[in-house]
């Protein structure tokens, strides 16, 4: 319970085995820089979430969540959810609201849409690093909404390639500002491999997953987007306690 920040409760022997598998798989997760079949060769799940569930559409648009029942048990907590890149599709938000009626859901898109009534709050914004095309960083969004002291329980991101700028800016600013750390429990995102023909898109993708790991996230789900399987994959990652990543004894 300590090493998972209260997310998993199981026998120590099973937890030790789970840690061993995670550590072993993580060593195998950066194998190739080859542009073709990049996601086939790299970054597999390192941890199993026994009660993972797909929430939302069965096809494109749905996301996998680890142990949503944990959120349902938090009867005295308002579950905070950010959904970046709705494109007018609110199936995920509707499904979340059905499972977590008291959840506070904020949906963002660069175009203007209307959230379904009593489901979410819509914000028009272009997400990124603040340095390109007037985009807003994740930290800027959090500050504007006054959520600096709240946990973000689920962050869903599908912003067509801008996820690199968004995550790099956020986690690098976290490192520089140790006193202002913000806790995100789960990140559910689609990642798009850059279109360049050299190895730089691959290198940047490797660096991003290593950045997730350095900030105590593990991969619990991975699947291809069959519309463009060489360039787009869905991932779901979960934050654990730093103690989880210490050497196994």
Secondary structure as UniProt FT lines:
FT   TURN            2..6
FT   HELIX           12..27
FT   TURN            36..37
FT   HELIX           38..41
FT   TURN            50..51
FT   STRAND          53..55
FT   TURN            60..61
FT   STRAND          63..65
FT   HELIX           68..72
FT   TURN            75..76
FT   STRAND          80..84
FT   TURN            87..88
FT   HELIX           91..99
FT   TURN            101..102
FT   STRAND          104..109
FT   TURN            117..119
FT   STRAND          121..124
FT   TURN            133..134
FT   HELIX           138..145
FT   TURN            148..149
FT   STRAND          152..157
FT   TURN            160..162
FT   HELIX           163..176
FT   HELIX           178..180
FT   STRAND          184..192
FT   HELIX           200..214
FT   TURN            215..216
FT   STRAND          217..224
FT   TURN            226..227
FT   TURN            229..231
FT   STRAND          232..239
FT   HELIX           242..245
//
